[in-house]
Amino acid sequence: MGVSANITHPVLSDPVGMEAIQNCQHIMELVVTDTIPVSEEKRRMLPKLRVLSVADMFAKAMQIMTNGGSLGMYKDSLKVSEF
């Protein structure tokens, strides 16, 4: 049985660390956001990697703030599946 590990800002700068993640039998998937670009090379090095875009979420939040709306209400309306 394994886990899904999550990283908000995937620096992924250490090749040894990335190899350790890839070889760890307990990590089935590494889910990261695209707040920092993940190169194709790093994606090839880590087949367990899944990159989720936060662009739509940030765009919606900026639109709400621009119109004077509440981010609290937006946050409460988010569903895990939107990520």
C-alpha positions in Angstrom: 0.0 0.0 0.0 1.4 3.4 -0.9 0.6 7.1 -0.5 0.1 10.0 -2.8 2.6 12.8 -1.8 1.8 16.4 -2.6 4.0 19.5 -3.1 2.7 23.0 -3.7 5.9 24.5 -5.1 7.9 21.7 -6.7 11.5 23.0 -6.8 12.8 19.4 -7.5 16.3 20.6 -7.8 18.2 17.6 -6.5 18.5 14.7 -8.9 19.4 12.3 -6.1 16.3 13.3 -4.2 14.1 12.9 -7.3 15.6 9.4 -7.8 14.9 8.6 -4.2 11.2 9.6 -4.7 11.0 7.6 -7.8 12.5 4.5 -6.2 10.5 4.8 -2.9 8.0 1.9 -2.9 5.7 3.8 -0.5 5.1 6.8 -2.8 2.7 5.7 -5.5 2.2 9.3 -6.9 3.8 12.7 -6.5 1.2 15.4 -7.2 2.5 18.9 -7.6 1.1 22.3 -8.8 2.5 24.3 -11.7 3.4 27.3 -9.5 6.9 26.5 -10.5 7.4 25.1 -14.1 8.4 21.4 -14.2 10.7 20.7 -17.1 10.1 17.8 -19.5 13.4 16.4 -18.3 12.1 16.3 -14.7 8.8 14.8 -15.8 10.8 12.0 -17.6 12.9 11.4 -14.5 9.8 11.1 -12.3 7.1 8.9 -14.0 5.2 9.1 -10.7 4.8 12.8 -11.1 1.4 14.4 -11.9 1.3 18.2 -12.4 -1.9 20.0 -11.7 -2.6 23.5 -13.1 -3.7 26.2 -10.7 -4.2 28.8 -13.5 -8.0 28.5 -13.5 -8.2 28.8 -9.8 -5.9 31.8 -9.7 -7.8 33.5 -12.5 -11.2 33.0 -10.8 -9.8 34.3 -7.5 -8.4 37.4 -9.3 -11.7 38.0 -11.0 -13.6 37.8 -7.7 -11.2 40.2 -6.0 -11.3 42.6 -8.9 -15.1 42.7 -8.6 -15.0 43.2 -4.8 -16.1 39.7 -4.0 -15.2 37.4 -1.2 -12.5 34.8 -1.6 -13.8 33.1 1.5 -17.0 32.2 -0.3 -15.0 31.0 -3.3 -12.7 28.9 -1.1 -15.8 27.2 0.5 -17.2 26.4 -2.9 -14.1 24.6 -4.2 -14.2 20.9 -4.5 -11.2 18.5 -4.3 -12.0 17.3 -7.9 -11.4 20.9 -9.2 -7.7 20.3 -8.4 
